[in-house]
Amino acid sequence: MSEHEEAFRDRIATVNEKGKRVWIFAKKSTGTYYNKRKIVSYFLLALLFGAPHIRIGSEPFLLFNVIERKFVILGKVFWPQDMYLFAVLLIIGVVFVILFTIIYGRLFCGWVCPQTIFMEMVFRRIEYWIEGDWTEQKKLNSEAWSANKIFKKSLKHFIFWVISFFISNTFLAYIIGSDELWKIQTDPIGKHLGGFMAIIIFTYVFYGVFAFLREQVCTTICPYGRLQGVLLDKNSMVVAYDNIRGENRAKIHKGEDRQAARKGDCIDCSQCVHVCPTGIDIRFGTQLECINCTACIDACDHMMEAVGQEKGLIRFVSENGIKNRTPFQWTKRVKSYTVLLIGLIISLALLLISRKDIETILIRQRGSTYQVTEDNLVSNIYEVNLINKTHSSKKITFGINEHNANIEKIGEPIILEGGKQVKERLLVKMSNGQLTLGKRIIKINVFANGKLIETVKTKFIGPIL
């Protein structure tokens, strides 16, 4: 084994011996997996750019308005009072990521992650179009500055900036909504200076990521890549090189009997390295920098087919699959996480089914005490917070399930608009004789358009006789 092969784990592929960055020039990928990735990527890109503008009823398809604390998923509005649902959803997401990684490794990174999709299917393809394939890009970079080089570099970075501008607008649409974004885009800049500045800032952030940081996001910044090392085991299905079949690797010679020469199937063409977007050599085994993009599988299959050997030298397989030639196994670890995930999904479904369309929070007014009226009735003032989680307006009225008691609305009748919340005050009067030691738990009925929707319990206080 050469010195390079022994020391490959001493540093990452994108940093040289002096600690300086090694720029990755990835060869243009082609093949079956790449074509499938394009279909998945273009579908996800269409969904990403279209989701903020799709309407279900009067609400967007997706909205994460942190400013107003309003979240919309599939047209359903969720408010801060629904944060328990997001907590359960977050736990489901974590468990799913763990289970998915245990089974399939870092497949999410190579096929679904927005960073990879934009980098490989948008920005890098623009580079291929303007600067050519990897060898032409290397040559252009090493050339002295000329009119041709200035034109190509300027055109590339201009297009990168324009695309980043569109991404920034889309990102902001997920936060403030497409209607507010349209106002920022069409009104004079002075009316929405904060929104305009946010678009510009995000534009340069995305531009910096895709024009300069690039694969460093996947290899160094993203925490998911670091987690992969503790989640994978010998049964995880990952993009891997079959070292048993491939070694000893050696160049191919026409008409030779590689088996007799004790040579493996790997012809040491390094095509798997040339196409890798993170610059690793998959033949050294599973590495944290590998995003399972399958570019090396396509490259290797093409070379195996060209020299008349069986494809699949690099493929989706587990460590045990290579060593023992065994298929994927449902281990106790996988089964346990699967059961946990199913249980959490069922719990979330039950919580969503039992979620109320109108939520009522009723408490005694802060800082107030009871009052005794002229007709010897005790009165308490309550604050009521109403949240309408539907799209339609509701007329809200109240009733009380107590004898010799009445409830009065302070102010105008409550018209609760769809997707809105209001705070009002209620006055409850009751005979002091109905209290026990100066207090009583009372029930207040809440009606929407004359239909009982909820009964709220609260405490009523008065003098102790």
SULDA-V364879 format. One record per residue. N is the residue number from 1. RES is the residue in three letters. SS is DSSP state (H for helix, E for strand, L for the rest). Layout:
[[N	RES	SS] [N	RES	SS]]
//
This chain:
[[1	MET	L] [2	SER	L] [3	GLU	H] [4	HIS	H] [5	GLU	H] [6	GLU	H] [7	ALA	L] [8	PHE	H] [9	ARG	H] [10	ASP	H] [11	ARG	L] [12	ILE	L] [13	ALA	L] [14	THR	L] [15	VAL	E] [16	ASN	L] [17	GLU	L] [18	LYS	L] [19	GLY	L] [20	LYS	L] [21	ARG	E] [22	VAL	L] [23	TRP	L] [24	ILE	L] [25	PHE	L] [26	ALA	L] [27	LYS	L] [28	LYS	L] [29	SER	L] [30	THR	L] [31	GLY	L] [32	THR	H] [33	TYR	H] [34	TYR	H] [35	ASN	H] [36	LYS	H] [37	ARG	H] [38	LYS	H] [39	ILE	H] [40	VAL	H] [41	SER	H] [42	TYR	H] [43	PHE	H] [44	LEU	H] [45	LEU	H] [46	ALA	H] [47	LEU	H] [48	LEU	H] [49	PHE	H] [50	GLY	H] [51	ALA	H] [52	PRO	L] [53	HIS	L] [54	ILE	L] [55	ARG	E] [56	ILE	E] [57	GLY	L] [58	SER	L] [59	GLU	E] [60	PRO	E] [61	PHE	L] [62	LEU	E] [63	LEU	E] [64	PHE	E] [65	ASN	E] [66	VAL	L] [67	ILE	L] [68	GLU	L] [69	ARG	L] [70	LYS	E] [71	PHE	E] [72	VAL	E] [73	ILE	E] [74	LEU	L] [75	GLY	L] [76	LYS	E] [77	VAL	E] [78	PHE	E] [79	TRP	E] [80	PRO	H] [81	GLN	H] [82	ASP	H] [83	MET	H] [84	TYR	H] [85	LEU	H] [86	PHE	H] [87	ALA	H] [88	VAL	H] [89	LEU	H] [90	LEU	H] [91	ILE	H] [92	ILE	H] [93	GLY	H] [94	VAL	H] [95	VAL	H] [96	PHE	H] [97	VAL	H] [98	ILE	H] [99	LEU	H] [100	PHE	H] [101	THR	H] [102	ILE	H] [103	ILE	H] [104	TYR	H] [105	GLY	L] [106	ARG	L] [107	LEU	H] [108	PHE	H] [109	CYS	H] [110	GLY	H] [111	TRP	H] [112	VAL	L] [113	CYS	L] [114	PRO	H] [115	GLN	H] [116	THR	H] [117	ILE	H] [118	PHE	H] [119	MET	H] [120	GLU	H] [121	MET	H] [122	VAL	H] [123	PHE	H] [124	ARG	H] [125	ARG	H] [126	ILE	H] [127	GLU	H] [128	TYR	H] [129	TRP	H] [130	ILE	H] [131	GLU	H] [132	GLY	L] [133	ASP	L] [134	TRP	H] [135	THR	H] [136	GLU	H] [137	GLN	H] [138	LYS	H] [139	LYS	H] [140	LEU	H] [141	ASN	H] [142	SER	H] [143	GLU	L] [144	ALA	L] [145	TRP	L] [146	SER	L] [147	ALA	H] [148	ASN	H] [149	LYS	H] [150	ILE	H] [151	PHE	H] [152	LYS	H] [153	LYS	H] [154	SER	H] [155	LEU	H] [156	LYS	H] [157	HIS	H] [158	PHE	H] [159	ILE	H] [160	PHE	H] [161	TRP	H] [162	VAL	H] [163	ILE	H] [164	SER	H] [165	PHE	H] [166	PHE	H] [167	ILE	H] [168	SER	H] [169	ASN	H] [170	THR	H] [171	PHE	H] [172	LEU	H] [173	ALA	H] [174	TYR	H] [175	ILE	H] [176	ILE	H] [177	GLY	L] [178	SER	H] [179	ASP	H] [180	GLU	H] [181	LEU	H] [182	TRP	H] [183	LYS	H] [184	ILE	H] [185	GLN	H] [186	THR	H] [187	ASP	L] [188	PRO	L] [189	ILE	H] [190	GLY	H] [191	LYS	H] [192	HIS	H] [193	LEU	H] [194	GLY	H] [195	GLY	H] [196	PHE	H] [197	MET	H] [198	ALA	H] [199	ILE	H] [200	ILE	H] [201	ILE	H] [202	PHE	H] [203	THR	H] [204	TYR	H] [205	VAL	H] [206	PHE	H] [207	TYR	H] [208	GLY	H] [209	VAL	H] [210	PHE	H] [211	ALA	H] [212	PHE	H] [213	LEU	H] [214	ARG	L] [215	GLU	L] [216	GLN	H] [217	VAL	H] [218	CYS	H] [219	THR	H] [220	THR	H] [221	ILE	H] [222	CYS	L] [223	PRO	H] [224	TYR	H] [225	GLY	H] [226	ARG	H] [227	LEU	H] [228	GLN	H] [229	GLY	H] [230	VAL	H] [231	LEU	H] [232	LEU	L] [233	ASP	L] [234	LYS	L] [235	ASN	L] [236	SER	L] [237	MET	L] [238	VAL	E] [239	VAL	E] [240	ALA	E] [241	TYR	E] [242	ASP	L] [243	ASN	H] [244	ILE	H] [245	ARG	H] [246	GLY	H] [247	GLU	L] [248	ASN	L] [249	ARG	L] [250	ALA	L] [251	LYS	L] [252	ILE	L] [253	HIS	L] [254	LYS	L] [255	GLY	L] [256	GLU	L] [257	ASP	L] [258	ARG	L] [259	GLN	L] [260	ALA	L] [261	ALA	L] [262	ARG	L] [263	LYS	L] [264	GLY	L] [265	ASP	L] [266	CYS	L] [267	ILE	L] [268	ASP	L] [269	CYS	L] [270	SER	L] [271	GLN	H] [272	CYS	H] [273	VAL	H] [274	HIS	H] [275	VAL	L] [276	CYS	L] [277	PRO	L] [278	THR	L] [279	GLY	L] [280	ILE	L] [281	ASP	L] [282	ILE	H] [283	ARG	H] [284	PHE	H] [285	GLY	L] [286	THR	L] [287	GLN	L] [288	LEU	L] [289	GLU	L] [290	CYS	L] [291	ILE	L] [292	ASN	L] [293	CYS	L] [294	THR	L] [295	ALA	H] [296	CYS	H] [297	ILE	H] [298	ASP	H] [299	ALA	H] [300	CYS	H] [301	ASP	H] [302	HIS	H] [303	MET	H] [304	MET	H] [305	GLU	H] [306	ALA	H] [307	VAL	L] [308	GLY	L] [309	GLN	L] [310	GLU	L] [311	LYS	L] [312	GLY	L] [313	LEU	L] [314	ILE	E] [315	ARG	E] [316	PHE	E] [317	VAL	E] [318	SER	L] [319	GLU	H] [320	ASN	H] [321	GLY	H] [322	ILE	H] [323	LYS	H] [324	ASN	H] [325	ARG	L] [326	THR	L] [327	PRO	L] [328	PHE	L] [329	GLN	L] [330	TRP	L] [331	THR	L] [332	LYS	H] [333	ARG	H] [334	VAL	H] [335	LYS	H] [336	SER	H] [337	TYR	H] [338	THR	H] [339	VAL	H] [340	LEU	H] [341	LEU	H] [342	ILE	H] [343	GLY	H] [344	LEU	H] [345	ILE	H] [346	ILE	H] [347	SER	H] [348	LEU	H] [349	ALA	H] [350	LEU	H] [351	LEU	H] [352	LEU	H] [353	ILE	H] [354	SER	L] [355	ARG	L] [356	LYS	L] [357	ASP	L] [358	ILE	E] [359	GLU	E] [360	THR	E] [361	ILE	E] [362	LEU	E] [363	ILE	E] [364	ARG	E] [365	GLN	L] [366	ARG	L] [367	GLY	L] [368	SER	L] [369	THR	L] [370	TYR	L] [371	GLN	E] [372	VAL	E] [373	THR	L] [374	GLU	L] [375	ASP	L] [376	ASN	L] [377	LEU	E] [378	VAL	E] [379	SER	E] [380	ASN	E] [381	ILE	E] [382	TYR	E] [383	GLU	E] [384	VAL	E] [385	ASN	E] [386	LEU	E] [387	ILE	E] [388	ASN	E] [389	LYS	L] [390	THR	L] [391	HIS	L] [392	SER	L] [393	SER	L] [394	LYS	E] [395	LYS	E] [396	ILE	E] [397	THR	E] [398	PHE	E] [399	GLY	E] [400	ILE	E] [401	ASN	L] [402	GLU	L] [403	HIS	L] [404	ASN	L] [405	ALA	E] [406	ASN	E] [407	ILE	E] [408	GLU	E] [409	LYS	E] [410	ILE	E] [411	GLY	L] [412	GLU	L] [413	PRO	L] [414	ILE	E] [415	ILE	E] [416	LEU	E] [417	GLU	L] [418	GLY	L] [419	GLY	L] [420	LYS	L] [421	GLN	E] [422	VAL	E] [423	LYS	E] [424	GLU	E] [425	ARG	E] [426	LEU	E] [427	LEU	E] [428	VAL	E] [429	LYS	E] [430	MET	E] [431	SER	E] [432	ASN	H] [433	GLY	H] [434	GLN	H] [435	LEU	L] [436	THR	E] [437	LEU	L] [438	GLY	L] [439	LYS	E] [440	ARG	E] [441	ILE	E] [442	ILE	E] [443	LYS	E] [444	ILE	E] [445	ASN	E] [446	VAL	E] [447	PHE	E] [448	ALA	E] [449	ASN	L] [450	GLY	L] [451	LYS	E] [452	LEU	E] [453	ILE	E] [454	GLU	E] [455	THR	E] [456	VAL	E] [457	LYS	E] [458	THR	E] [459	LYS	E] [460	PHE	E] [461	ILE	E] [462	GLY	L] [463	PRO	L] [464	ILE	L] [465	LEU	L]]
//
